[in-house]
Amino acid sequence: MPTDEYRLESLPNGQRLVTEKLDHLRSVCLGFWISAGSRDEPAPLVGTTHFIEHLLFKGSSKYTAEEIAQVFDTLGGELNASTSREYVVVYGRFLDDQLPVAMDVMTDMLLTPTFADLDREREVVLEEIAMVEDSPQDLIHDVLAEVVLDGHPLAHPILGTRESITGASEEDIRAYHGNRFRFSDMVVAAAGNIDHDELRAALLERHYAPDGSHPQRTVSVPPVWARRHFLSKETEQMHVCLGGVGMARNDRRRFQLSVLDSLFGGSLSSRLFQEIREKRGLVYSVYSFSSMYAETGLTGIYFGCRPERLDAVMETVGRELVRLVTEPVPEDELQRAKEHLKGRMILGLESTSSRMTRLGKGVLTETEILSLDELAERIEAVTSEELMELATEVYRPDMLSVVGIGADEERFTSAVPEDCLAGLV
């Protein structure tokens, strides 16, 4: 069974390699983590990191796009990637005896992409942007980030804009890739039936030495104040996010924030779900969320409702915010939130993909990698008093911005006072 033991090593070529051996399995999940995200892009090239993620699959010096797909289909595995505001990960799952083949394909994709079919893939990304713009429940999170983190690089939309994607030249894309996707800067993480020394040897065979200094990332805490913003779109529902600055990922109170999130809007028994959906039937979807970055974070609430119900939902949200910051959490409710969080974490680590992500993200972001027992201890240590204190900080009504997407701006303006939530509580 899994032991939560991992091996971390810095290689002579500058890479960091982290592995967790699970020898009761026959599979491996291998990931390459790159410290490049939407926050690292110059304004004219917003979305370039995500665009490159797409282009990596379009062919390399040794493999065409079709051959890349065929290799992983033949392995019976999967090959995928994702881009965030702070990193890119390219990962694959395959049988343990297929490591050499998988490694060869993945490293060739990452290091020698041909950027074939660039204009065709540009159209694919533009379609993805259009899809998000037609999905207000997704789009509103980008709108909230732009409002709360106004002017900060973390406010950059991960997909970019139609203008930035259309204007990105092949020269710009190649230069960004050469600067940010350097082999020696990557964190390589693997979980499953993997031999650390075998993987180490495979990496070092590529002989990619460190290439100058690491690209520097600008780190700064944005100023924050409550704002109201509305985006007009023809929608049946009013989509609303309330949010403000959260906390940095190295803040030791992050476990308190996780428990608070679970209790407030992160589960079926959470306060927001029970009060707004189950007891009053005002919404279909309502939840709280939090994102943590290098120097700051974003914490908030989302819901969608028919326009005529907006006043009632906002009133209920305001009442729950007041209760959150003024009343101690009952012990049974606190324990239920803790058990939900622990269960979700443990179940999440039942797969090699989740375990690889825990390792790779932890090393890349320089946050501690805790065992399941250590995670459980940190969660159990959270007190009701700590949650009240933290809620007062991250859900302070007069510091929460409110953004909306819908067809009735007048109703939104009426439901959300000029001073945002301060007027509701």
PEVEN-V811640 format. One record per pair of residues at least 6 apart in sequence whose ideal C-beta (glycine too) atoms are under 8 Angstrom apart, sorted by the first residue. I is the first residue (numbers start at 1). J is the second residue. D is the distance in Angstrom with one decimal. If there is no record, write none. Layout:
# PEVEN-V811640
i = (I	I)
j = (J	J)
d = (D	D)
This chain:
# PEVEN-V811640
i = (1	2	2	2	2	4	4	4	4	5	5	6	6	6	6	6	7	7	7	7	7	8	8	8	8	9	9	9	9	9	10	10	11	11	11	11	12	13	13	13	13	13	13	13	13	13	14	14	14	14	15	15	15	15	15	15	15	16	16	16	17	17	17	17	17	17	17	18	18	18	18	18	18	18	18	19	19	19	19	19	19	19	20	20	20	20	20	20	20	21	21	21	21	21	22	22	22	22	22	23	24	25	25	25	25	26	26	26	27	27	27	27	27	27	27	27	28	28	28	28	28	28	28	28	28	28	28	28	29	29	29	29	29	29	29	29	29	29	29	30	30	30	30	30	30	30	30	30	30	30	30	30	30	31	31	31	31	31	31	31	31	31	31	32	32	32	32	32	32	32	32	32	33	33	33	33	33	33	33	33	33	33	33	34	34	34	34	34	34	34	34	34	35	35	35	35	35	35	35	35	36	36	36	36	36	36	37	37	37	37	37	37	37	37	38	38	38	38	38	38	38	38	38	38	38	38	39	39	39	39	39	39	39	40	40	40	40	40	41	41	41	41	41	41	43	44	44	45	45	45	45	45	46	46	46	46	46	47	47	47	47	47	47	47	47	47	47	48	48	48	48	48	48	49	49	49	49	49	50	50	50	50	50	51	51	51	51	51	51	51	52	52	52	52	52	52	53	53	53	53	53	54	54	54	55	55	55	55	55	56	56	56	56	56	57	57	57	57	57	57	58	58	58	58	58	58	58	58	59	59	59	59	59	59	60	60	60	60	60	60	60	61	61	61	62	62	62	63	63	63	63	64	65	65	68	68	68	69	71	71	71	72	72	72	72	72	72	75	75	75	75	75	76	76	77	77	77	77	77	77	78	78	79	79	79	79	79	80	80	80	81	81	81	81	82	82	83	84	85	85	85	85	86	86	86	87	87	87	88	89	89	89	90	90	90	91	91	92	92	92	93	93	94	94	96	96	96	99	99	99	99	100	103	103	107	107	110	110	110	111	111	111	111	113	115	115	115	118	118	122	122	122	125	125	125	126	126	126	128	129	129	129	129	129	132	132	132	132	133	136	136	136	136	136	136	136	137	137	137	137	139	139	140	140	140	140	140	140	140	140	141	141	142	142	143	143	143	143	143	144	144	144	144	144	144	145	145	145	145	146	146	147	147	147	147	148	148	148	148	148	148	148	148	148	149	149	149	149	149	150	150	151	152	152	152	153	154	154	154	154	159	179	180	182	182	183	183	184	184	184	184	185	185	187	187	187	188	188	188	189	189	189	189	189	190	190	190	191	191	191	191	191	192	192	192	217	219	219	220	221	221	222	222	224	224	224	225	226	226	226	226	226	226	226	226	226	226	227	227	227	228	228	228	228	228	228	228	229	229	229	229	230	230	230	230	230	230	230	231	231	231	232	232	232	233	233	233	234	235	235	235	236	237	237	237	237	237	238	238	238	238	238	238	238	238	238	238	238	239	239	239	239	239	239	240	240	240	240	240	240	240	240	240	240	240	240	241	241	241	241	241	241	242	242	242	242	242	242	242	242	243	243	243	243	243	243	243	244	244	244	244	244	244	244	244	244	245	245	245	245	245	245	246	246	246	246	246	246	246	246	246	247	247	247	247	247	247	247	247	248	248	248	248	248	248	249	249	249	249	249	249	250	250	251	251	253	253	254	255	255	255	255	256	256	256	256	257	257	257	257	257	258	258	258	259	259	259	259	259	259	259	260	260	260	260	261	261	261	261	262	262	262	262	262	262	263	263	263	263	263	263	263	264	264	264	264	264	264	264	264	265	265	265	265	265	265	265	265	266	266	266	266	266	267	267	267	269	269	270	270	270	271	271	271	272	272	272	272	272	272	272	273	273	275	275	276	276	276	276	276	276	276	277	277	277	280	280	282	282	282	282	282	283	283	283	283	283	284	285	285	285	286	286	286	286	287	287	287	288	288	288	288	289	289	289	289	290	290	290	290	290	291	291	291	294	299	299	300	301	303	303	305	307	307	307	307	308	310	310	310	311	311	314	314	314	315	317	317	318	318	318	318	319	321	321	321	321	322	322	324	324	324	325	325	325	325	325	326	327	328	328	328	329	329	329	329	330	331	334	334	334	338	338	338	341	342	342	342	345	345	346	348	349	349	349	358	359	361	362	362	363	370	397	397	397	397	397	398	398	398	398	400	400	401	402	402	402	404	404	406	417	417)
j = (24	20	22	349	355	20	371	372	373	20	21	18	19	20	359	369	18	19	20	21	196	16	17	18	363	16	17	18	196	200	16	17	17	200	203	204	204	183	184	203	204	206	207	208	209	210	184	185	209	210	183	184	185	186	187	188	203	187	188	363	187	188	189	196	199	200	203	187	188	189	190	359	360	362	363	189	190	191	194	196	199	359	190	191	192	194	355	356	359	192	193	194	195	196	191	192	193	352	355	193	193	96	192	193	352	95	96	193	77	93	94	95	96	192	193	352	93	94	95	96	99	102	190	191	192	193	194	352	91	92	93	190	191	192	351	352	353	355	356	91	92	93	94	99	102	103	106	188	189	190	194	199	356	89	90	91	92	188	189	190	356	357	360	89	90	91	106	107	110	186	187	188	87	88	89	186	187	188	189	360	361	363	364	87	88	89	90	110	180	181	185	186	86	87	180	185	214	215	217	364	49	87	88	180	181	215	49	83	84	85	86	87	88	158	46	47	49	50	83	84	85	153	156	157	158	160	85	86	153	154	156	217	293	49	153	180	215	217	47	48	49	153	156	176	156	164	167	160	164	168	172	176	156	157	160	161	164	125	156	157	158	159	160	161	164	165	168	160	164	168	172	173	176	83	88	158	176	180	83	125	158	159	160	121	122	125	160	165	168	173	88	113	173	176	177	181	81	82	83	88	90	121	124	125	113	115	118	121	173	81	90	109	110	113	65	68	69	79	81	109	65	113	114	115	116	117	118	121	65	68	113	114	116	117	68	108	109	111	112	113	114	108	112	114	104	108	112	71	105	108	109	116	116	117	79	105	109	79	101	102	105	78	79	92	94	102	105	94	95	98	101	102	94	95	92	93	94	95	98	102	92	93	90	91	92	105	106	90	91	92	88	89	90	91	88	89	158	158	154	156	158	293	293	294	365	361	364	365	181	357	360	361	106	109	110	353	356	102	105	106	352	353	101	102	192	193	194	194	198	199	202	202	199	202	183	206	181	183	186	181	183	206	208	177	170	173	174	170	173	165	166	168	159	160	165	162	165	166	159	159	160	161	162	165	138	139	142	159	139	233	235	237	239	304	405	406	239	285	302	304	231	405	231	239	240	241	302	403	404	405	241	302	157	158	229	231	241	403	405	241	243	298	300	401	403	154	155	157	298	155	157	227	229	401	403	155	222	224	227	243	244	245	298	401	155	222	245	296	298	222	227	222	220	222	296	218	222	293	296	298	165	215	215	208	211	206	208	208	209	210	211	214	215	360	363	364	199	203	360	356	357	359	360	363	199	356	359	352	353	355	356	359	352	355	356	294	294	295	295	295	296	245	296	244	245	399	399	244	398	399	400	401	402	419	420	421	422	401	402	420	401	402	403	413	416	418	420	401	402	403	404	403	404	405	406	409	412	413	403	404	405	406	407	409	405	406	407	407	405	406	407	306	304	305	306	307	406	304	305	306	307	310	404	405	406	408	411	412	302	303	304	404	405	406	302	303	304	305	310	313	314	402	403	404	405	412	300	301	302	402	403	404	300	301	317	400	401	402	420	421	298	299	300	301	400	401	403	298	299	300	394	395	396	399	400	401	296	297	298	299	394	399	257	290	291	292	296	297	298	299	394	253	254	257	292	296	297	299	394	292	293	294	295	296	297	292	293	294	297	365	367	366	367	257	292	386	390	292	378	379	381	382	382	386	387	390	290	292	299	390	394	290	341	379	334	337	338	341	379	382	387	387	390	391	394	288	289	290	299	270	337	338	340	341	344	270	271	329	333	334	337	387	270	271	272	288	320	324	391	395	271	272	273	286	287	288	289	301	287	288	289	340	341	273	337	340	336	340	287	288	337	320	323	324	286	287	288	301	303	317	320	286	287	316	320	282	283	286	303	313	316	317	283	284	286	312	316	305	309	312	313	316	303	304	305	309	313	304	302	303	304	301	302	303	304	301	302	303	299	300	301	302	299	300	301	302	297	298	299	300	394	297	298	299	365	394	395	400	317	313	317	313	406	407	408	411	411	411	412	415	414	415	415	416	424	424	421	424	397	421	424	425	425	395	397	421	425	397	425	388	391	395	388	391	392	395	396	388	388	384	385	388	337	384	387	388	384	384	382	384	387	379	380	382	379	375	376	379	372	375	372	354	355	358	372	369	369	367	368	369	369	378	420	421	422	424	425	419	420	421	422	420	421	420	416	420	421	412	416	412	423	424)
d = (6.6	7.7	5.7	7.3	7.3	7.9	3.8	5.7	7.4	6.9	7.8	5.9	6.4	4.3	5.8	6.7	7.0	5.3	7.7	7.8	4.9	6.9	7.3	4.6	6.6	7.3	5.1	7.6	7.5	6.9	5.4	7.9	5.8	6.7	6.4	6.4	7.1	7.2	5.2	7.5	6.6	7.9	7.3	5.5	5.6	6.5	3.6	6.9	7.5	4.0	7.1	5.9	7.8	6.0	7.3	6.0	6.3	4.9	7.3	5.4	7.9	5.0	7.9	7.3	6.6	5.9	6.6	6.9	7.4	5.0	7.8	4.5	6.8	7.9	5.1	7.3	4.8	7.1	5.4	4.5	6.3	7.5	7.6	4.5	8.0	7.9	5.6	7.8	6.1	7.8	7.1	6.0	7.5	7.1	6.3	5.4	6.3	6.8	7.4	5.5	8.0	7.6	5.2	5.0	6.7	6.0	5.7	6.0	7.8	6.1	6.8	5.9	6.3	5.1	6.8	5.9	7.2	6.2	7.6	5.2	6.3	7.9	5.9	7.4	3.8	6.2	5.0	6.7	6.3	7.3	4.8	6.7	5.4	5.7	7.8	3.8	4.9	7.3	4.2	6.5	5.5	7.9	7.7	7.4	6.4	7.2	6.9	7.5	7.6	4.7	7.7	7.9	7.1	5.2	6.9	3.7	7.9	7.4	4.8	7.2	5.0	7.1	4.9	6.9	4.9	7.3	6.4	7.8	5.8	5.2	7.6	5.9	5.9	7.5	5.1	6.3	4.1	7.6	6.4	4.4	7.0	7.5	4.5	6.2	4.5	7.4	7.8	7.9	6.8	5.6	7.1	5.6	7.4	5.8	7.7	6.3	7.9	7.8	7.5	6.0	5.2	6.8	5.7	3.8	6.7	7.8	5.7	6.5	5.3	4.7	4.2	5.3	6.8	7.5	6.7	7.1	6.0	7.1	7.3	7.7	5.0	7.8	4.2	6.8	4.6	7.7	5.0	6.0	4.0	5.0	6.1	7.3	7.7	7.0	7.2	6.7	7.2	6.1	7.2	5.3	6.2	7.8	6.1	7.5	7.9	6.4	6.8	8.0	6.2	5.9	5.9	6.5	5.0	6.5	4.5	6.2	4.4	7.2	8.0	6.9	7.2	5.4	1.6	6.7	5.2	5.3	7.5	7.0	7.7	5.8	7.1	6.2	5.1	5.3	6.0	7.7	7.6	7.4	4.2	7.2	5.5	5.7	6.7	7.6	7.4	5.6	6.9	6.3	6.5	6.7	7.7	7.7	6.3	6.9	5.5	7.1	4.9	7.4	4.8	5.7	7.6	5.2	6.5	6.1	5.8	5.2	6.6	5.8	7.3	6.7	6.5	4.8	6.4	5.3	6.2	6.2	7.9	7.8	7.5	6.9	4.8	7.2	7.1	7.0	4.9	5.1	7.8	5.9	4.8	7.2	7.1	4.6	4.3	7.7	7.4	4.2	5.0	7.8	5.0	5.5	6.2	6.1	3.9	6.8	7.6	4.9	7.6	7.1	6.1	6.0	7.3	7.8	6.9	7.4	7.1	6.0	6.5	7.8	6.5	7.9	5.2	6.6	4.4	6.5	7.2	7.5	7.3	4.5	6.6	4.8	6.7	6.5	7.3	6.6	5.9	4.8	3.5	7.1	7.2	7.2	6.6	5.1	7.9	7.7	4.6	7.7	7.5	7.7	6.1	7.5	6.7	6.5	4.3	7.0	7.3	5.8	5.8	6.8	5.6	7.2	6.3	6.6	6.1	6.7	7.3	7.5	5.8	7.6	7.9	7.5	6.5	7.8	6.3	7.0	6.2	7.1	6.6	5.3	8.0	5.9	6.6	6.4	8.0	4.9	6.5	4.1	6.9	7.3	7.1	7.1	7.1	6.9	7.9	5.2	7.5	6.3	6.3	7.3	7.5	7.5	5.7	8.0	7.4	7.1	6.1	6.5	6.8	5.7	7.3	6.1	7.2	7.6	6.9	7.4	5.4	6.2	5.9	7.2	6.0	5.1	7.1	7.2	6.1	6.9	5.1	5.4	7.5	6.4	5.8	6.1	5.5	7.6	4.4	7.7	4.3	7.6	5.8	7.0	7.4	6.0	7.8	6.5	8.0	5.0	7.5	5.0	6.8	6.3	7.8	5.2	6.7	7.5	4.8	7.9	6.8	5.9	7.3	4.9	6.8	4.3	4.9	7.3	6.1	7.2	5.1	6.8	5.1	7.9	6.3	4.9	7.6	5.5	4.9	5.1	5.4	7.9	7.9	6.4	7.9	5.5	6.1	6.6	6.2	5.3	4.0	5.2	8.0	7.7	7.0	7.1	7.9	6.9	7.1	4.0	8.0	6.5	7.5	5.8	7.2	7.9	7.9	5.8	6.0	7.9	5.3	6.7	3.9	5.7	6.7	4.4	6.0	6.0	7.8	5.5	4.8	4.6	7.3	6.2	7.8	5.0	7.7	4.3	3.2	6.9	5.9	6.2	7.9	4.6	8.0	3.8	4.3	6.5	4.4	8.0	7.9	7.4	5.6	4.8	6.7	5.5	5.3	7.3	6.5	6.1	4.7	6.5	7.1	7.6	6.0	5.6	5.9	5.4	7.9	6.7	4.4	7.3	7.1	4.5	8.0	7.3	7.0	5.4	7.7	7.8	5.5	6.9	5.6	7.1	7.7	4.6	7.5	7.2	4.8	7.6	7.7	5.0	5.1	7.2	7.4	7.2	4.7	7.5	6.8	5.8	5.5	6.7	6.7	5.3	6.6	5.2	5.8	7.2	4.4	6.1	6.0	7.7	6.8	7.0	5.9	7.1	4.9	5.1	6.0	7.6	4.0	6.9	7.2	6.5	7.6	7.9	4.8	6.7	4.4	6.4	7.2	5.7	7.3	7.8	7.3	7.6	7.8	6.7	7.2	4.9	8.0	7.8	5.5	6.9	5.1	7.4	5.1	7.9	5.7	4.7	6.9	5.0	7.2	5.1	8.0	6.7	6.0	6.2	2.7	7.1	6.4	6.1	7.8	7.8	6.2	7.1	6.7	7.6	7.1	5.0	4.8	6.4	5.6	6.5	6.8	7.2	7.6	7.8	6.9	5.0	6.8	6.4	7.1	3.0	5.3	3.6	5.6	6.3	6.5	6.2	6.2	7.4	4.7	7.8	7.2	6.3	6.7	6.4	5.3	5.8	6.2	3.8	6.5	6.9	7.3	6.1	5.6	7.6	6.0	7.9	7.6	7.5	6.0	6.3	4.4	5.7	7.5	6.0	5.1	5.1	6.2	5.0	5.7	7.9	7.4	6.4	7.1	7.8	5.7	7.2	7.5	5.4	6.0	6.0	6.3	4.7	6.6	5.2	5.9	6.1	7.7	5.4	7.1	5.4	8.0	6.8	4.3	7.8	5.3	4.7	8.0	6.2	6.8	6.5	6.6	7.0	3.8	7.2	5.9	5.6	6.2	4.8	7.6	6.3	7.8	7.9	7.0	3.9	6.6	6.6	4.7	3.0	7.7	6.1	6.6	6.0	7.9	7.6	8.0	7.1	7.4	5.0	6.3	7.5	7.8	7.4	7.8	5.4	7.6	7.5	5.1	6.8	6.3	6.7	7.8	7.4	6.3	6.0	7.2	5.7	6.0	5.3	5.4	5.0	6.7	6.1	5.3	7.3	5.3	7.1	5.8	7.2	6.7	5.7	5.1	5.7	5.1	7.1	5.0	6.3	4.8	7.6	6.3	6.8	7.3	6.6	5.5	7.4	7.0	4.0	7.9	7.4	5.9	7.9	7.6	6.9	5.0	7.9	7.3	5.9	7.7	6.8	6.3	7.0	4.5	7.7	7.8	5.8	4.7	7.9	7.4	4.6	7.2	7.8	6.6	6.0	7.5	5.1	6.3	7.5	4.7	5.0	7.8	5.9	6.9	4.5	7.5	4.9	5.0	6.8	6.3	6.9	8.0	7.7	7.3	6.2	3.5	4.8	7.8	5.6	5.7	6.8	6.1	7.8	5.0	7.8	4.7	6.0	6.5	4.9	4.7	6.4	7.5	7.8	7.8	4.6	7.1	6.2	8.0	4.4	5.5	7.4	7.9	7.3	7.6	5.7	7.3	5.3	6.3	6.9	5.7	7.4	5.4	5.7	7.3	5.8	6.1	4.8	5.6	6.8	6.8	6.5	6.3	7.8	7.0	4.0	7.4	7.0	7.6	4.0	5.3	7.1	4.8	6.9	7.4	7.0	3.9	6.1	5.0	6.5	4.9	5.1	6.8	4.4	7.2	6.5	3.3	7.0)
